[in-house]
Amino acid sequence: MFSFKHANKSIELIEGFLDKIDQGAIIFREGVKNYLAANRESFLDNLKTLSTLETDADIAKRQIENILYTQSLMPQLRSDILRLLEELDNIIDMAKSNLYQFDVEVPFIPSELHHDLLKLTELSFSAIESVIPAARAYFRDPESVKEKIHRVYLYEKEADKLADAIKRRVFHDLTNLKLSEKFHLRYFTLHIETLSDAAEKAADVLSIMAIKRTI
């Protein structure tokens, strides 16, 4: 299946594409950290880097799609691969969009929430970080995909639980905040949490793809 020259080229592009998603997740994590620490210059640098990575990922995705169609490669798997690329690309798109909202809306985040929001960011990052090697494995060793994606589901569930706890704390315990500030905090908690959901969607696609290749 992967013995053709163009098929190998497409896999190289996919590897590069996955690198961009992985790097984007790292930069998003650093961006949230820098925002909470009020490191404005570093935060803006994170935004710029993430924007570049998102653009590069889009370019790589289009190149892969072009090769798959014009070279008539892997027709039996093409639709699944394209769907996987779309779900993975959505991760970095969301990361860029969500980090930009911190810059645009400048949410006030009380210091007592910093630890929990950093932990939530770490959980979402870990979900993304776990789906990348599973995606790589699909093209090299599809039988190992299942054992790699279970971490994605674990981190996503933990992110959901923590996000719910943060929102409950905001509305029940932080009585000194205005209602508008509480809504804002809920909104940005959701921004961070949804990245783990996006990783879970990619894992769902990978799970089905791996089953198809191993039966």
Backbone as ProteinMPNN parsed JSONL, in Angstrom:
{"seq_chain_A": "MFSFKHANKSIELIEGFLDKIDQGAIIFREGVKNYLAANRESFLDNLKTLSTLETDADIAKRQIENILYTQSLMPQLRSDILRLLEELDNIIDMAKSNLYQFDVEVPFIPSELHHDLLKLTELSFSAIESVIPAARAYFRDPESVKEKIHRVYLYEKEADKLADAIKRRVFHDLTNLKLSEKFHLRYFTLHIETLSDAAEKAADVLSIMAIKRTI", "coords_chain_A": {"N_chain_A": [[0.823, -1.212, 0.0], [1.998, 1.206, 0.708], [4.15, 1.392, -0.928], [4.555, 2.858, -3.163], [6.107, 5.624, -4.811], [4.848, 8.168, -4.679], [3.021, 7.695, -2.68], [4.687, 7.364, -0.502], [5.702, 9.945, -0.423], [3.418, 11.34, 0.283], [3.041, 10.391, 2.863], [5.284, 11.396, 4.126], [4.618, 14.106, 4.031], [2.353, 14.038, 5.636], [3.527, 13.343, 8.062], [4.969, 15.693, 8.531], [2.835, 17.457, 8.73], [1.591, 16.495, 11.057], [3.577, 17.131, 12.858], [3.283, 19.906, 12.944], [0.771, 20.171, 14.185], [1.341, 19.084, 16.68], [3.339, 20.862, 17.594], [1.818, 23.168, 17.631], [0.033, 22.656, 19.736], [1.789, 22.689, 21.889], [2.616, 25.369, 21.843], [0.184, 26.646, 22.323], [-0.298, 25.84, 24.965], [1.887, 27.106, 26.214], [1.186, 29.71, 25.653], [-1.169, 30.172, 27.173], [-0.064, 29.897, 29.727], [1.703, 32.076, 29.735], [-0.088, 34.179, 29.461], [-1.534, 34.054, 31.881], [0.542, 34.57, 33.61], [1.04, 37.142, 33.04], [2.941, 37.777, 31.138], [3.319, 39.586, 28.735], [4.773, 40.145, 26.317], [5.912, 37.653, 25.673], [3.571, 36.186, 25.413], [2.368, 37.398, 23.154], [4.263, 36.673, 21.295], [3.863, 33.932, 21.307], [1.297, 33.873, 20.171], [1.856, 34.799, 17.569], [3.578, 32.786, 16.628], [1.899, 30.538, 16.766], [-0.056, 31.232, 14.92], [1.417, 31.156, 12.565], [2.113, 28.437, 12.492], [-0.432, 27.32, 12.23], [-1.164, 28.234, 9.682], [0.84, 26.982, 8.155], [0.137, 24.322, 8.612], [-2.335, 24.191, 7.317], [-1.508, 24.559, 4.677], [0.082, 22.264, 4.301], [-1.88, 20.319, 4.622], [-3.502, 20.778, 2.369], [-1.666, 20.133, 0.37], [-1.318, 17.407, 0.829], [-3.897, 16.457, 0.329], [-4.055, 17.083, -2.386], [-2.108, 15.382, -3.521], [-3.166, 12.874, -2.846], [-5.481, 12.825, -4.389], [-4.749, 13.565, -7.086], [-2.82, 11.695, -7.751], [-4.185, 9.403, -7.478], [-3.993, 7.817, -5.171], [-4.223, 5.312, -2.654], [-7.101, 4.787, -2.762], [-9.099, 3.335, -1.418], [-8.801, 4.077, 1.169], [-8.775, 6.757, 1.212], [-10.905, 8.604, 1.843], [-11.211, 8.242, 4.6], [-8.672, 9.021, 5.512], [-8.639, 11.696, 4.735], [-10.703, 12.679, 6.32], [-9.592, 12.297, 8.848], [-7.399, 14.047, 8.683], [-8.824, 16.438, 8.574], [-10.037, 16.534, 11.11], [-7.757, 16.658, 12.735], [-6.604, 19.011, 11.799], [-8.509, 20.755, 12.666], [-7.945, 20.891, 15.355], [-5.604, 22.51, 15.635], [-6.575, 24.8, 14.449], [-8.588, 25.539, 16.272], [-6.997, 25.931, 18.524], [-5.467, 28.179, 17.797], [-7.532, 30.081, 17.36], [-8.76, 30.137, 19.907], [-6.682, 31.005, 21.572], [-6.285, 33.524, 20.534], [-8.606, 34.75, 21.392], [-8.093, 35.271, 24.052], [-6.377, 37.423, 23.776], [-7.987, 39.29, 22.483], [-10.305, 39.654, 24.113], [-9.34, 39.875, 26.666], [-9.657, 38.513, 29.329], [-10.418, 38.779, 32.826], [-8.783, 36.94, 35.167], [-8.901, 35.616, 38.219], [-6.311, 35.143, 40.667], [-6.606, 32.863, 42.259], [-7.659, 30.979, 40.595], [-5.733, 30.314, 38.81], [-4.055, 28.03, 39.097], [-5.809, 25.847, 38.664], [-6.697, 26.37, 36.048], [-4.327, 26.213, 34.641], [-3.775, 23.517, 35.05], [-5.959, 22.419, 33.696], [-5.362, 23.258, 31.118], [-3.043, 21.78, 30.738], [-4.085, 19.18, 30.751], [-5.702, 19.203, 28.442], [-3.714, 19.671, 26.57], [-2.246, 17.303, 26.917], [-4.062, 15.424, 25.958], [-4.103, 16.058, 23.238], [-1.404, 15.683, 22.668], [-1.258, 12.948, 23.001], [-2.796, 11.914, 20.916], [-1.345, 12.371, 18.639], [0.975, 10.544, 18.297], [-0.563, 8.24, 17.921], [-1.835, 8.764, 15.517], [0.396, 8.842, 13.839], [1.172, 6.178, 14.072], [-0.821, 4.851, 12.692], [-0.118, 4.831, 10.001], [2.14, 3.354, 9.962], [2.123, 1.216, 11.781], [-0.625, -0.017, 12.224], [-1.903, -1.753, 14.008], [-1.092, -1.004, 16.505], [-2.438, 1.257, 17.171], [-4.768, 1.271, 18.791], [-3.826, 0.811, 21.424], [-2.522, 3.139, 21.866], [-4.347, 5.251, 21.773], [-5.942, 5.179, 24.025], [-5.127, 6.815, 26.068], [-5.867, 9.32, 25.227], [-8.634, 9.413, 25.618], [-8.717, 9.141, 28.372], [-7.451, 11.539, 29.281], [-9.216, 13.386, 28.193], [-11.602, 12.904, 29.592], [-10.773, 13.576, 32.179], [-10.237, 16.267, 31.789], [-12.81, 17.23, 31.26], [-14.047, 16.777, 33.756], [-12.52, 18.442, 35.432], [-12.982, 20.939, 34.262], [-15.724, 21.248, 34.722], [-15.641, 21.388, 37.516], [-14.216, 23.759, 37.863], [-15.978, 25.656, 36.745], [-18.145, 25.334, 38.474], [-16.972, 26.181, 40.837], [-16.467, 28.854, 40.204], [-19.07, 29.945, 39.991], [-20.221, 29.321, 42.43], [-18.465, 29.743, 44.586], [-16.768, 31.996, 44.238], [-17.685, 34.685, 45.225], [-17.145, 37.358, 45.12], [-16.968, 38.185, 42.528], [-18.321, 39.779, 39.609], [-21.384, 38.975, 37.883], [-21.08, 39.038, 35.12], [-18.331, 38.699, 34.886], [-18.099, 36.119, 35.825], [-19.457, 34.711, 33.836], [-17.682, 35.192, 31.767], [-15.399, 33.836, 32.645], [-16.364, 31.226, 32.625], [-16.7, 30.911, 29.91], [-14.05, 31.051, 28.932], [-12.917, 28.92, 30.229], [-14.262, 26.91, 28.909], [-13.168, 27.311, 26.365], [-10.573, 26.284, 26.673], [-11.09, 23.662, 27.464], [-12.394, 22.554, 25.222], [-10.435, 21.828, 23.42], [-9.478, 19.362, 24.24], [-11.722, 17.887, 23.654], [-11.691, 18.066, 20.882], [-9.41, 16.575, 20.341], [-10.327, 14.103, 21.17], [-12.298, 13.587, 19.234], [-10.692, 13.229, 16.978], [-9.367, 10.949, 17.816], [-11.489, 9.14, 17.863], [-12.037, 8.882, 15.129], [-9.603, 7.766, 14.297], [-9.667, 5.337, 15.667], [-11.711, 3.895, 14.373], [-10.632, 3.823, 11.785], [-8.328, 2.294, 12.225], [-9.427, -0.162, 12.928], [-10.604, -0.885, 10.496], [-8.343, -1.317, 8.954], [-7.179, -3.501, 10.103], [-8.786, -5.695, 9.934]], "CA_chain_A": [[0.0, 0.0, 0.0], [2.819, 2.399, 0.832], [5.387, 1.145, -1.654], [4.674, 3.775, -4.279], [6.869, 6.846, -4.534], [3.962, 9.266, -4.281], [2.445, 7.344, -1.387], [5.714, 7.695, 0.491], [5.757, 11.398, -0.334], [2.254, 11.801, 1.038], [3.268, 10.058, 4.266], [6.236, 12.404, 4.612], [3.853, 15.338, 4.254], [1.494, 13.811, 6.8], [4.401, 13.44, 9.232], [5.217, 17.117, 8.752], [1.563, 18.032, 9.179], [1.422, 16.115, 12.458], [4.534, 17.937, 13.624], [2.69, 21.244, 13.128], [-0.29, 20.055, 15.19], [2.023, 18.862, 17.951], [3.974, 22.123, 17.98], [0.754, 24.126, 17.934], [-0.465, 22.363, 21.08], [2.804, 23.171, 22.832], [2.581, 26.831, 21.862], [-1.044, 27.042, 23.007], [-0.047, 25.667, 26.399], [2.775, 28.177, 26.66], [0.451, 30.971, 25.553], [-2.026, 30.304, 28.359], [0.831, 30.138, 30.862], [2.22, 33.442, 29.666], [-1.194, 35.1, 29.722], [-1.81, 34.046, 33.314], [1.7, 35.16, 34.288], [1.133, 38.529, 32.557], [4.126, 37.943, 30.285], [2.667, 40.07, 27.519], [5.621, 39.997, 25.138], [6.001, 36.229, 25.348], [2.24, 35.782, 24.961], [2.206, 37.856, 21.77], [5.141, 35.834, 20.48], [3.136, 32.668, 21.17], [0.227, 34.092, 19.193], [2.452, 34.893, 16.238], [4.08, 31.465, 16.265], [0.765, 29.639, 16.557], [-0.682, 31.631, 13.664], [2.272, 30.636, 11.497], [1.958, 26.984, 12.475], [-1.766, 27.013, 11.693], [-1.089, 28.458, 8.24], [1.667, 25.91, 7.593], [-0.643, 23.08, 8.674], [-3.329, 24.272, 6.242], [-0.793, 24.349, 3.407], [0.45, 20.846, 4.243], [-3.118, 19.551, 4.432], [-3.898, 20.9, 0.958], [-0.7, 19.377, -0.431], [-1.633, 15.986, 0.999], [-5.143, 16.213, -0.401], [-3.754, 17.146, -3.817], [-1.403, 14.156, -3.905], [-4.083, 11.733, -2.734], [-6.452, 12.851, -5.495], [-4.153, 13.616, -8.426], [-2.06, 10.474, -7.997], [-5.094, 8.275, -7.265], [-3.376, 6.964, -4.156], [-4.981, 4.762, -1.532], [-8.517, 5.161, -2.937], [-9.953, 2.674, -0.436], [-8.587, 4.711, 2.476], [-8.652, 8.206, 1.026], [-11.918, 9.38, 2.558], [-10.896, 8.18, 6.021], [-7.476, 9.833, 5.751], [-9.029, 13.103, 4.62], [-11.48, 13.024, 7.512], [-8.636, 12.394, 9.95], [-6.675, 15.31, 8.505], [-9.748, 17.521, 8.902], [-10.182, 16.581, 12.568], [-6.487, 17.112, 13.294], [-6.452, 20.424, 11.449], [-9.434, 21.484, 13.525], [-7.292, 21.095, 16.652], [-4.735, 23.688, 15.608], [-7.445, 25.949, 14.173], [-9.213, 25.918, 17.534], [-5.954, 26.44, 19.419], [-5.169, 29.556, 17.406], [-8.705, 30.914, 17.604], [-8.988, 30.288, 21.336], [-5.637, 31.841, 22.16], [-6.548, 34.899, 20.094], [-9.677, 35.324, 22.206], [-7.467, 35.834, 25.246], [-5.822, 38.721, 23.408], [-9.065, 40.193, 22.084], [-11.264, 39.935, 25.184], [-8.554, 40.154, 27.884], [-10.448, 38.125, 30.505], [-9.835, 38.871, 34.159], [-8.752, 35.614, 35.774], [-8.357, 35.762, 39.568], [-5.135, 34.304, 40.928], [-6.988, 31.586, 42.86], [-8.034, 30.04, 39.532], [-4.595, 30.071, 37.916], [-3.577, 26.641, 39.186], [-6.772, 24.949, 38.012], [-6.71, 26.619, 34.605], [-3.08, 25.648, 34.112], [-3.951, 22.068, 35.033], [-6.892, 22.127, 32.609], [-4.587, 23.434, 29.886], [-2.135, 20.641, 30.648], [-4.874, 18.003, 30.39], [-6.059, 19.322, 27.026], [-2.463, 19.465, 25.833], [-1.898, 15.882, 26.979], [-4.966, 14.715, 25.05], [-3.593, 16.279, 21.878], [-0.085, 15.056, 22.6], [-1.45, 11.505, 22.914], [-3.406, 11.512, 19.651], [-0.364, 12.504, 17.551], [1.651, 9.26, 17.998], [-1.551, 7.281, 17.413], [-2.005, 9.071, 14.094], [1.617, 8.382, 13.159], [1.187, 4.714, 14.07], [-1.778, 4.338, 11.713], [0.531, 4.661, 8.701], [3.299, 2.473, 10.099], [1.803, 0.033, 12.572], [-2.02, 0.228, 12.605], [-2.336, -2.589, 15.123], [-0.717, -0.364, 17.772], [-3.217, 2.483, 17.362], [-5.701, 1.14, 19.91], [-3.141, 0.939, 22.701], [-2.027, 4.506, 22.004], [-5.389, 6.277, 21.904], [-6.696, 5.111, 25.279], [-4.733, 7.97, 26.872], [-6.648, 10.479, 24.778], [-9.93, 9.358, 26.302], [-8.475, 9.393, 29.802], [-7.205, 12.965, 29.489], [-10.431, 14.138, 27.863], [-12.528, 12.758, 30.72], [-10.243, 14.356, 33.297], [-10.434, 17.679, 31.439], [-14.234, 17.511, 31.46], [-14.323, 16.84, 35.195], [-11.896, 19.637, 36.001], [-13.692, 22.11, 33.736], [-16.978, 21.349, 35.479], [-15.297, 21.82, 38.868], [-13.843, 25.178, 37.783], [-17.198, 26.444, 36.531], [-18.915, 25.29, 39.72], [-16.277, 27.043, 41.8], [-16.673, 30.247, 39.787], [-20.438, 30.404, 40.253], [-20.656, 29.044, 43.798], [-17.513, 30.138, 45.625], [-16.135, 33.307, 44.021], [-18.81, 35.619, 45.391], [-16.707, 38.739, 44.902], [-16.959, 38.479, 41.096], [-19.566, 40.166, 38.957], [-21.953, 37.895, 37.079], [-20.467, 39.121, 33.788], [-16.99, 38.12, 35.008], [-18.283, 34.681, 35.959], [-19.762, 34.207, 32.495], [-16.444, 35.27, 30.997], [-14.537, 32.751, 33.101], [-16.944, 29.99, 32.109], [-16.436, 30.927, 28.47], [-12.645, 30.742, 28.665], [-12.721, 27.534, 30.658], [-14.743, 26.104, 27.786], [-12.171, 27.429, 25.297], [-9.465, 25.364, 26.935], [-11.627, 22.307, 27.522], [-12.812, 22.045, 23.908], [-9.298, 21.25, 22.713], [-9.455, 17.927, 24.552], [-12.834, 17.31, 22.888], [-11.234, 17.942, 19.493], [-8.491, 15.43, 20.309], [-11.159, 12.903, 21.291], [-12.922, 13.343, 17.933], [-9.659, 12.655, 16.115], [-9.135, 9.584, 18.302], [-12.625, 8.328, 17.406], [-11.807, 8.59, 13.71], [-8.458, 6.857, 14.231], [-10.082, 4.029, 16.154], [-12.452, 3.243, 13.298], [-9.682, 3.589, 10.698], [-7.432, 1.193, 12.6], [-10.202, -1.398, 12.831], [-10.763, -1.195, 9.074], [-7.072, -1.792, 8.384], [-6.687, -4.708, 10.759], [-9.719, -6.815, 9.763]], "C_chain_A": [[0.851, 1.253, 0.0], [4.138, 2.256, 0.063], [5.596, 2.126, -2.794], [5.399, 5.047, -3.859], [5.971, 7.961, -4.027], [3.278, 8.972, -2.952], [3.428, 7.677, -0.274], [5.835, 9.2, 0.675], [4.591, 11.918, 0.482], [2.424, 11.509, 2.525], [4.269, 11.02, 4.888], [5.523, 13.717, 4.91], [2.945, 15.209, 5.478], [2.31, 13.902, 8.082], [4.693, 14.908, 9.561], [3.984, 17.839, 9.265], [1.34, 17.732, 10.659], [2.381, 16.873, 13.359], [3.953, 19.32, 13.927], [1.599, 21.214, 14.203], [0.33, 19.921, 16.576], [2.646, 20.154, 18.467], [2.931, 23.169, 18.363], [0.194, 23.922, 19.328], [0.505, 22.868, 22.14], [2.739, 24.687, 22.968], [1.31, 27.336, 22.535], [-0.867, 26.945, 24.516], [0.826, 26.789, 26.943], [2.07, 29.531, 26.635], [-0.44, 31.212, 26.746], [-1.186, 30.593, 29.591], [1.307, 31.58, 30.881], [1.124, 34.477, 29.9], [-1.453, 35.2, 31.216], [-0.674, 34.691, 34.11], [1.914, 36.619, 33.903], [2.44, 38.797, 31.812], [3.658, 38.334, 28.881], [3.51, 39.827, 26.263], [5.727, 38.538, 24.703], [4.664, 35.708, 24.824], [2.017, 36.175, 23.503], [3.088, 37.054, 20.819], [4.506, 34.462, 20.266], [2.029, 32.78, 20.128], [0.768, 34.09, 17.768], [2.921, 33.525, 15.759], [2.937, 30.516, 15.943], [0.044, 29.963, 15.257], [0.105, 31.087, 12.474], [2.13, 29.127, 11.357], [0.614, 26.579, 11.88], [-1.799, 27.188, 10.178], [-0.293, 27.349, 7.563], [0.918, 24.579, 7.576], [-1.695, 23.05, 7.568], [-2.688, 23.994, 4.882], [-0.446, 22.875, 3.238], [-0.778, 19.982, 3.986], [-3.567, 19.61, 2.973], [-2.953, 20.122, 0.049], [-0.99, 17.879, -0.366], [-2.888, 15.625, 0.211], [-4.891, 16.179, -1.903], [-3.072, 15.871, -4.301], [-2.346, 12.95, -3.883], [-5.047, 11.666, -3.917], [-5.771, 12.754, -6.864], [-3.372, 12.361, -8.759], [-2.892, 9.212, -7.794], [-4.535, 7.268, -6.252], [-4.379, 6.515, -3.102], [-6.474, 5.072, -1.628], [-9.442, 4.54, -1.9], [-9.856, 3.31, 0.952], [-8.662, 6.227, 2.415], [-9.652, 8.996, 1.864], [-11.652, 9.389, 4.058], [-9.69, 9.061, 6.357], [-7.823, 11.319, 5.706], [-9.846, 13.552, 5.832], [-10.568, 13.175, 8.723], [-7.858, 13.708, 9.876], [-7.54, 16.497, 8.914], [-9.891, 17.662, 10.425], [-8.902, 17.084, 13.23], [-6.253, 18.589, 13.011], [-7.36, 21.292, 12.313], [-8.815, 21.773, 14.892], [-6.454, 22.369, 16.639], [-5.517, 24.949, 15.259], [-8.073, 26.467, 15.462], [-8.186, 26.512, 18.498], [-5.622, 27.894, 19.089], [-6.325, 30.492, 17.733], [-8.903, 31.179, 19.091], [-7.932, 31.154, 22.002], [-5.823, 33.298, 21.76], [-7.654, 35.54, 20.928], [-9.154, 35.87, 23.53], [-6.944, 37.235, 24.955], [-6.917, 39.735, 23.115], [-9.921, 40.625, 23.279], [-10.609, 40.236, 26.535], [-9.344, 39.781, 29.148], [-9.689, 38.348, 31.813], [-9.93, 37.498, 34.805], [-8.109, 35.746, 37.151], [-7.262, 34.746, 39.849], [-5.506, 32.943, 41.507], [-7.438, 30.545, 41.835], [-6.856, 29.644, 38.647], [-4.166, 28.606, 37.924], [-4.511, 25.693, 38.434], [-6.795, 25.138, 36.503], [-5.437, 26.108, 33.943], [-3.169, 24.127, 34.038], [-4.894, 21.645, 33.912], [-6.189, 22.242, 31.261], [-3.661, 22.246, 29.671], [-2.877, 19.371, 30.234], [-5.273, 18.033, 28.916], [-4.836, 19.11, 26.142], [-2.104, 17.984, 25.788], [-2.795, 15.039, 26.075], [-4.491, 14.848, 23.608], [-2.271, 15.552, 21.684], [-0.201, 13.537, 22.435], [-2.018, 11.062, 21.572], [-2.394, 11.567, 18.501], [0.38, 11.195, 17.29], [0.693, 8.186, 17.503], [-1.782, 7.502, 15.925], [-0.783, 8.629, 13.296], [1.601, 6.862, 13.012], [0.257, 4.147, 13.007], [-1.095, 4.02, 10.386], [1.711, 3.695, 8.76], [2.956, 1.145, 10.764], [0.375, 0.149, 13.101], [-2.506, -0.6, 13.785], [-2.018, -1.964, 16.478], [-1.545, 0.879, 18.081], [-4.079, 2.405, 18.617], [-5.02, 1.368, 21.25], [-2.629, 2.355, 22.938], [-3.14, 5.515, 22.287], [-6.143, 6.22, 23.225], [-6.351, 6.286, 26.189], [-5.522, 9.221, 26.484], [-7.967, 10.537, 25.539], [-9.785, 9.63, 27.798], [-8.308, 10.885, 30.062], [-8.446, 13.801, 29.194], [-11.436, 14.074, 29.004], [-12.071, 13.584, 31.92], [-10.412, 15.852, 33.038], [-11.886, 18.086, 31.647], [-14.561, 17.686, 32.941], [-13.755, 18.104, 35.817], [-12.609, 20.895, 35.532], [-15.003, 22.323, 34.476], [-16.716, 21.871, 36.889], [-14.936, 23.302, 38.887], [-15.087, 26.042, 37.639], [-18.07, 26.46, 37.785], [-18.285, 26.21, 40.77], [-16.514, 28.511, 41.487], [-18.049, 30.747, 40.218], [-20.876, 30.22, 41.709], [-19.75, 29.65, 44.867], [-16.94, 31.543, 45.462], [-17.203, 34.403, 44.046], [-18.43, 37.07, 45.134], [-16.721, 39.135, 43.43], [-18.332, 38.923, 40.614], [-20.08, 38.982, 38.14], [-21.337, 37.875, 35.685], [-19.068, 38.507, 33.803], [-17.076, 36.599, 35.13], [-18.601, 34.037, 34.608], [-18.499, 34.158, 31.633], [-15.512, 34.12, 31.362], [-15.056, 31.4, 32.624], [-16.603, 29.825, 30.628], [-14.992, 30.507, 28.18], [-12.243, 29.374, 29.198], [-13.134, 26.589, 29.534], [-13.76, 26.145, 26.622], [-11.063, 26.397, 25.466], [-9.936, 23.916, 26.873], [-11.912, 21.731, 26.136], [-11.655, 21.462, 23.097], [-9.168, 19.76, 23.017], [-10.59, 17.208, 23.816], [-12.429, 17.101, 21.429], [-10.269, 16.772, 19.341], [-9.269, 14.121, 20.379], [-11.826, 12.573, 19.955], [-11.926, 12.718, 16.957], [-9.37, 11.214, 16.521], [-10.258, 8.647, 17.861], [-12.446, 7.915, 15.945], [-10.687, 7.57, 13.553], [-8.845, 5.441, 14.645], [-10.796, 3.241, 15.066], [-11.522, 2.896, 12.135], [-8.789, 2.392, 10.988], [-8.166, -0.142, 12.505], [-10.34, -1.842, 11.374], [-9.497, -1.797, 8.486], [-6.601, -3.102, 8.967], [-7.651, -5.895, 10.651], [-9.596, -7.382, 8.352]], "O_chain_A": [[0.491, 2.252, -0.623], [5.121, 2.927, 0.377], [6.698, 2.219, -3.336], [5.315, 5.484, -2.711], [6.303, 8.628, -3.047], [2.988, 9.889, -2.184], [3.045, 8.209, 0.768], [6.044, 9.68, 1.789], [4.753, 12.836, 1.285], [1.993, 12.302, 3.362], [4.12, 11.416, 6.045], [5.795, 14.362, 5.923], [2.792, 16.152, 6.253], [1.852, 14.467, 9.075], [4.667, 15.311, 10.724], [4.073, 18.718, 10.122], [0.947, 18.613, 11.423], [2.04, 17.217, 14.49], [4.113, 19.839, 15.032], [1.512, 22.121, 15.031], [-0.107, 20.568, 17.528], [2.496, 20.498, 19.64], [3.128, 23.952, 19.292], [-0.091, 24.89, 20.033], [0.091, 23.41, 23.165], [2.799, 25.222, 24.075], [1.344, 28.343, 23.242], [-1.241, 27.856, 25.254], [0.543, 27.354, 27.999], [2.32, 30.39, 27.482], [-0.477, 32.318, 27.285], [-1.55, 31.437, 30.41], [1.31, 32.226, 31.929], [1.381, 35.535, 30.475], [-1.579, 36.298, 31.757], [-0.908, 35.288, 35.161], [2.853, 37.26, 34.376], [2.974, 39.906, 31.853], [3.613, 37.507, 27.97], [2.99, 39.35, 25.254], [5.641, 38.227, 23.515], [4.626, 34.889, 23.905], [1.529, 35.371, 22.709], [2.707, 36.789, 19.679], [4.597, 33.893, 19.178], [1.85, 31.885, 19.302], [0.203, 33.455, 16.877], [2.686, 33.152, 14.61], [2.997, 29.775, 14.961], [-0.42, 29.056, 14.566], [-0.477, 30.614, 11.497], [2.037, 28.601, 10.248], [0.529, 25.614, 11.12], [-2.398, 26.377, 9.471], [-0.699, 26.836, 6.521], [1.051, 23.8, 6.632], [-1.922, 22.009, 6.952], [-3.253, 23.287, 4.047], [-0.651, 22.301, 2.169], [-0.718, 19.022, 3.218], [-3.969, 18.593, 2.408], [-3.388, 19.52, -0.933], [-0.918, 17.175, -1.374], [-2.928, 14.61, -0.485], [-5.45, 15.341, -2.61], [-3.413, 15.341, -5.359], [-2.324, 12.114, -4.786], [-5.387, 10.581, -4.388], [-6.174, 11.949, -7.703], [-3.268, 11.992, -9.929], [-2.387, 8.096, -7.919], [-4.597, 6.054, -6.447], [-5.274, 7.268, -2.717], [-7.056, 5.572, -0.665], [-10.455, 5.137, -1.537], [-10.723, 3.105, 1.801], [-8.617, 6.9, 3.445], [-9.273, 9.962, 2.527], [-11.84, 10.41, 4.72], [-9.691, 9.763, 7.369], [-7.358, 12.101, 6.536], [-9.693, 14.677, 6.308], [-10.755, 14.084, 9.533], [-7.682, 14.394, 10.883], [-7.052, 17.448, 9.525], [-9.869, 18.772, 10.957], [-8.964, 17.857, 14.186], [-5.766, 19.327, 13.868], [-7.016, 22.426, 12.648], [-9.129, 22.787, 15.514], [-6.581, 23.209, 17.53], [-5.174, 26.04, 15.713], [-8.092, 27.671, 15.718], [-8.474, 27.479, 19.203], [-5.51, 28.734, 19.982], [-6.127, 31.561, 18.311], [-9.181, 32.309, 19.494], [-8.243, 31.946, 22.892], [-5.552, 34.203, 22.55], [-7.638, 36.752, 21.147], [-9.71, 36.826, 24.071], [-7.057, 38.13, 25.793], [-6.788, 40.909, 23.461], [-10.225, 41.807, 23.44], [-11.246, 40.784, 27.434], [-9.663, 40.658, 29.952], [-8.48, 38.134, 31.891], [-11.022, 36.956, 34.972], [-6.902, 35.965, 37.248], [-7.285, 33.629, 39.332], [-4.796, 31.965, 41.275], [-7.582, 29.367, 42.164], [-6.974, 28.737, 37.824], [-3.94, 28.016, 36.867], [-4.06, 24.845, 37.664], [-6.903, 24.163, 35.758], [-5.471, 25.625, 32.811], [-2.696, 23.519, 33.078], [-4.661, 20.633, 33.251], [-6.399, 21.418, 30.371], [-3.512, 21.763, 28.549], [-2.356, 18.575, 29.453], [-5.193, 17.019, 28.224], [-4.911, 18.455, 25.103], [-1.703, 17.47, 24.744], [-2.342, 14.054, 25.491], [-4.478, 13.875, 22.854], [-2.05, 14.892, 20.669], [0.653, 12.912, 21.806], [-1.75, 9.944, 21.132], [-2.57, 10.881, 17.495], [0.418, 10.759, 16.139], [1.097, 7.307, 16.741], [-1.911, 6.545, 15.161], [-0.921, 8.099, 12.193], [1.967, 6.324, 11.967], [0.519, 3.069, 12.472], [-1.453, 3.047, 9.722], [2.221, 3.268, 7.724], [3.439, 0.088, 10.358], [0.177, 0.387, 14.292], [-3.429, -0.188, 14.489], [-2.606, -2.347, 17.49], [-1.375, 1.49, 19.136], [-4.122, 3.346, 19.41], [-5.571, 2.043, 22.12], [-2.335, 2.732, 24.072], [-2.912, 6.519, 22.961], [-6.916, 7.131, 23.523], [-7.181, 6.712, 26.992], [-5.805, 10.072, 27.327], [-8.36, 11.59, 26.041], [-10.639, 10.275, 28.406], [-8.947, 11.436, 30.959], [-8.699, 14.803, 29.863], [-12.054, 15.083, 29.344], [-12.886, 14.215, 32.594], [-10.696, 16.616, 33.961], [-12.16, 19.172, 32.157], [-15.26, 18.622, 33.328], [-14.411, 18.76, 36.626], [-12.819, 21.819, 36.318], [-15.351, 23.453, 34.818], [-17.472, 22.697, 37.399], [-15.304, 24.021, 39.816], [-15.232, 27.047, 38.335], [-18.666, 27.485, 38.116], [-18.984, 26.921, 41.492], [-16.736, 29.318, 42.389], [-18.174, 31.851, 40.749], [-21.801, 30.891, 42.167], [-20.224, 30.029, 45.938], [-16.657, 32.21, 46.457], [-17.564, 34.965, 43.012], [-19.304, 37.918, 44.951], [-16.506, 40.304, 43.109], [-19.362, 38.501, 41.14], [-19.313, 38.101, 37.754], [-21.097, 36.803, 35.13], [-18.665, 37.862, 32.835], [-16.229, 35.879, 34.603], [-18.09, 32.967, 34.279], [-18.28, 33.213, 30.875], [-14.906, 33.504, 30.485], [-14.269, 30.526, 32.258], [-16.263, 28.735, 30.168], [-14.746, 29.7, 27.284], [-11.327, 28.743, 28.67], [-12.454, 25.605, 29.246], [-13.539, 25.13, 25.962], [-10.67, 25.725, 24.512], [-9.265, 23.056, 26.303], [-11.693, 20.542, 25.905], [-11.884, 20.677, 22.176], [-8.787, 18.981, 22.143], [-10.438, 16.058, 23.405], [-12.778, 16.091, 20.816], [-10.302, 16.061, 18.336], [-8.909, 13.144, 19.722], [-11.911, 11.403, 19.582], [-12.263, 11.801, 16.208], [-9.154, 10.357, 15.664], [-10.005, 7.491, 17.523], [-12.672, 6.762, 15.575], [-10.803, 6.624, 12.774], [-8.4, 4.466, 14.04], [-10.518, 2.059, 14.862], [-11.612, 1.807, 11.567], [-8.525, 1.576, 10.106], [-7.598, -1.137, 12.055], [-10.209, -3.025, 11.06], [-9.559, -2.676, 7.627], [-5.723, -3.754, 8.401], [-7.387, -6.967, 11.197], [-10.297, -8.333, 8.006]]}, "name": "protein", "num_of_chains": 1, "seq": "MFSFKHANKSIELIEGFLDKIDQGAIIFREGVKNYLAANRESFLDNLKTLSTLETDADIAKRQIENILYTQSLMPQLRSDILRLLEELDNIIDMAKSNLYQFDVEVPFIPSELHHDLLKLTELSFSAIESVIPAARAYFRDPESVKEKIHRVYLYEKEADKLADAIKRRVFHDLTNLKLSEKFHLRYFTLHIETLSDAAEKAADVLSIMAIKRTI"}
